[in-house]
Amino acid sequence: MLKYFWTNIYEKHFQIQVIIFENLDLARSTKISKQIYLLKKNILKIVEEDEEARRRSRRSLIDNVTMVRLFSVDCECVADGRGHNARALSLVAVVDENSKTVYKSPVAVTNVVSYLTRITGQKQGDLEGAPSAATVQAQVKALLGPDVLIVGQSVQSDLDWLKLIKGVDYQDSFDLADKFKAFNPKYQNYSHFSLQHEARTLLSGMSHQSHQAHDPALDAKWSMDLYRMFFATPNEAKLNVAKKKLISTRPAPSIAKQFNYQMDGICMAKFYPKMCICDDPTGQN
């Protein structure tokens, strides 16, 4: 009687199924025995090649993980018009994986309508002699590269301001706003939090004052500290505890709300159409 022996080899996405036909009554037949021998030899070869491929894959993965460098970038803007979308890049900071500031530079702006000093901390004269946006963008790109993971809060806006290209200037980005997003059972929806709320709630030694001028180097440091604390070594239980704390802790009013959504006649109601005083299109958080 013909017997069927199945050998299944599993490894992640790989599966090799081999049918070995062996007729015990005809096992003495040289022809059949030779066929079985060759078939088994081929199976062993496939197994060895597959194991070597897995070793190379694991080695490549380890090398890639080792090569990744971490940076956090953050940008500040002044107003070059009256609308809530009328902003110009005015200050850039880059922080490394140890939360050390490795780059910080003002950016020249040709037509400042308002420095929004109470928010930006910048004032007239601070941008005199500053390099152009193109120069600052080039200097930041020189620090980065295709082996870099960029960490930040709503980081896409910073990537856009710096004109960074994925695959060229950085490998990937990590958005804390998305990672800390949490379901709020009270309102049956997802809550998004500001970087200030995340830092003041989850990082020790943080000030709880309602407002302080924005410092992009400090924001980048907070981002990197939060990444190291909750995401560098994934721990779902620890992250869930943090999310519950973010939900249960009352956040301070947004900077825009603190100033009634306008400053120096400049609209700051991009995400609150009811308070908008300009004609720029509004958006959603």
Secondary structure, DSSP 8 states (H G I E B T S, - for coil): -EEEEEEEEEETTEEEEEEEEEEGGGTT-HHHHHHHHHHHHHHHHHHHHHHHHHHHHHHHHHHHHHH-EEEEEEEEEEESSSSTT-EEEEEEEEEETTS-EEEEEE---S--SB--HHHH---TTTTTT---HHHHHHHHHHH--TTEEEEESSTHHHHHHTT--BTTTBSEEEEHHHHT-EEETTTTEEE---HHHHHHHHSTT----S-----HHHHHHHHHHHHHHHTTTT-HHHHHHHHHHHHHS-----HHHHTTTEETTEE--TT-GGG--SSS-----
